[in-house]
Amino acid sequence: MKKIAISMLFAGSTLLMAADGAALFAKCTSCHGEKAEKQALGKSAVIQGQDAAKTVEQLKGYKAGTLNQHGMGPLMKGQVASMSDDDIKAVADYIAGLK
């Protein structure tokens, strides 16, 4: 019984640590819109429903400082600097599901 309780506690803590794409995207809404329906600062493409793999690639490029689409590289680098790979994947999956 002890082993079951311990494994249930461990499983629950893993779930709590999982990245929340919606919560992570909240800081993006001022530029991209609540449903990612806007061109950020009138410059970027609309990212609503964008393929998650493409978003992951772009966010990792911004984080590394190797991507500067529409002159947004420095701004986006600051936005994603603290995001982990799991955070990036979670927000990319969230964006992909927006319609």
C-alpha positions as CSV (number, residue, x, y, z in Angstrom):
1,M,0.0,0.0,0.0
2,K,2.9,2.4,0.8
3,K,4.4,1.9,-2.6
4,I,1.1,2.7,-4.3
5,A,0.7,5.9,-2.3
6,I,4.2,7.0,-3.0
7,S,3.9,6.3,-6.7
8,M,0.6,8.2,-6.8
9,L,2.3,11.2,-5.1
10,F,5.1,11.1,-7.6
11,A,2.8,10.9,-10.6
12,G,0.8,13.8,-9.3
13,S,3.9,16.0,-8.9
14,T,5.0,15.2,-12.4
15,L,1.6,16.4,-13.7
16,L,1.9,19.6,-11.7
17,M,5.3,20.3,-13.2
18,A,4.1,19.9,-16.8
19,A,4.2,23.2,-18.7
20,D,0.8,24.9,-19.3
21,G,0.7,26.3,-22.8
22,A,-2.3,28.6,-22.2
23,A,-0.6,30.1,-19.1
24,L,2.7,30.6,-21.0
25,F,0.9,32.2,-23.9
26,A,-0.7,34.8,-21.6
27,K,2.3,37.0,-21.8
28,C,2.2,36.9,-25.7
29,T,-1.4,38.1,-26.0
30,S,-0.6,41.8,-25.8
31,C,1.2,41.6,-29.2
32,H,-0.3,38.4,-30.8
33,G,-3.9,38.7,-29.5
34,E,-5.9,36.5,-27.2
35,K,-6.2,33.8,-29.9
36,A,-3.0,34.6,-31.7
37,E,-5.1,36.2,-34.4
38,K,-3.1,39.4,-34.8
39,Q,0.1,40.4,-36.5
40,A,2.4,41.2,-33.6
41,L,3.1,45.0,-33.7
42,G,1.7,45.0,-37.2
43,K,4.8,43.2,-38.5
44,S,4.6,39.4,-38.0
45,A,2.5,36.8,-39.6
46,V,-0.6,35.6,-37.7
47,I,0.4,32.6,-35.8
48,Q,-3.0,31.3,-34.9
49,G,-3.2,27.5,-35.7
50,Q,0.4,27.5,-36.9
51,D,2.0,24.0,-37.0
52,A,3.6,23.3,-33.6
53,A,6.9,22.1,-35.1
54,K,7.3,25.4,-37.0
55,T,6.6,27.4,-33.8
56,V,9.1,25.3,-31.8
57,E,11.7,25.9,-34.5
58,Q,11.0,29.7,-34.5
59,L,11.0,30.1,-30.7
60,K,14.2,28.1,-30.4
61,G,15.7,30.3,-33.1
62,Y,14.6,33.5,-31.3
63,K,16.0,32.1,-28.0
64,A,19.4,31.3,-29.6
65,G,19.5,34.7,-31.3
66,T,19.7,33.1,-34.8
67,L,16.3,34.3,-36.0
68,N,15.3,37.9,-36.7
69,Q,12.0,37.7,-38.7
70,H,10.5,41.1,-39.4
71,G,13.2,42.7,-37.1
72,M,11.5,41.1,-34.1
73,G,14.6,39.0,-33.1
74,P,15.8,41.0,-30.1
75,L,12.3,41.5,-28.7
76,M,11.4,37.9,-29.1
77,K,14.7,36.7,-27.7
78,G,13.8,38.5,-24.5
79,Q,10.3,37.0,-24.4
80,V,11.5,33.4,-24.8
81,A,14.8,33.7,-22.8
82,S,13.5,32.0,-19.7
83,M,11.4,29.3,-21.5
84,S,12.5,25.7,-21.2
85,D,12.2,23.3,-24.1
86,D,9.1,21.9,-22.4
87,D,7.7,25.4,-22.1
88,I,8.3,26.0,-25.8
89,K,6.7,22.8,-26.8
90,A,3.7,23.5,-24.6
91,V,3.1,27.0,-26.0
92,A,3.6,25.7,-29.5
93,D,1.0,23.0,-29.0
94,Y,-1.4,25.6,-27.5
95,I,-0.9,27.9,-30.5
96,A,-1.5,25.1,-33.0
97,G,-4.8,24.4,-31.4
98,L,-6.1,28.0,-31.6
99,K,-8.8,28.7,-34.1
